[in-house]
Amino acid sequence: MSFFRRNIVSLTVIGCITAAVLTYFYKPEYFDFIVQPSARSLYERDLKKYPDQLERWNRLSKMAINDSVLSGDSYSEIATSTAQNSFAAGYMVNIAQGESLLATISMDSIQPSWILEAYNNNGMLLESAIANDSMLSLHIKNGEAQRLKIVVQSFLNITDTVQLKVYKQPLLEFPLAGKGNNAIQSFWGVARDGGRRSHEGNDIFADRGHPVVAAADGRISSVRDRGLGGKQIWLRDNLTNSSHYYAHLDSQLVTSGQRVSRGDTIGLVGNTGNARTTPPHLHFGIYKTGGAVDPKPYIWQVPIPEDSQSLPLRPVAIGSGTGANLRSQPNANGGLIRNIQNDTLIILGNSNDWYHIRTADSLAGFAHKSMIRLIEE
Ligand SMILES: [Zn+2]
């Protein structure tokens, strides 16, 4: 009897698994609440009914992933997609330890018809942008030095123009209230004590008594007064997995073990310790497991890029003039990819005075507007 019962149980289990597999195969959308597919997977699922379209889409994706243009610290572009030329482009960006990366696409419509993704150097998808009102945005903030690839692709057969922004932001709050980059007057690695040691932090200047704020949420691990740092505070920060060191304070306004929030005033600027002969300043340091690291990228403020101004646009153009160069960045310092004189080019968009273009052999880059002759269609 139990022999039959065991078989019935096994058959039922096998039946259920088979049903689940078949359902997943034919109706994958039933499993979206578990799998949470990316915007790309959802779109590709829709395209499966049209193999030639799917092939075109995949070809464009591959092109974008292989692009090697650089977006720099702060980039904006007006990107255009037309029925003939669907937008697909990739942007490389090098992130320092302590920096985060934001990418946004502002659209006119609330229904997103663009895909915005970040990949790591091994081609692994890190994040796919989430739509909110008429904005797609993603934020990579794992804080490690890395090379990222941002991929932007419009759905096929749409005509649309969007504003793309790719820019860096520091992971931490600036440690002096209301101050910014130009208050940092001594950087990492500068010689100290006649070259006997190197500066393991940033010196940020302000008047005596200026509020020093917690650069992140965290716990005060130590408040002490001794040695080179004089009156100092140590803060344990789990966001960047590091300890912050605030030194030469005039007064300490927190106690050891206290929890603080980003932006809370924890002390006041002074010149205690070995700073007693120099003007008041905060020595700000960051310590990771391997020792001190350069705090600058953690706090260096990068302005949010302005919207790119639009240039006249046609789907196709020709590189004209002897200086017609395809560059890796939208400025004259961008590395030369190759000369494009007399080449017929597809225009993807523009970053201010530089057209973002693609050559017939799929190379993407930038060319100054004076080197581009638009062709009437
Ligand atoms: Zn210092």
Boltz pocket constraint, residues with backbone or C-beta under 6 A from the ligand:
constraints:
  - pocket:
      binder: B
      contacts: [[A, 186], [A, 199], [A, 201], [A, 202], [A, 203], [A, 282], [A, 283], [A, 284]]
      max_distance: 6.0
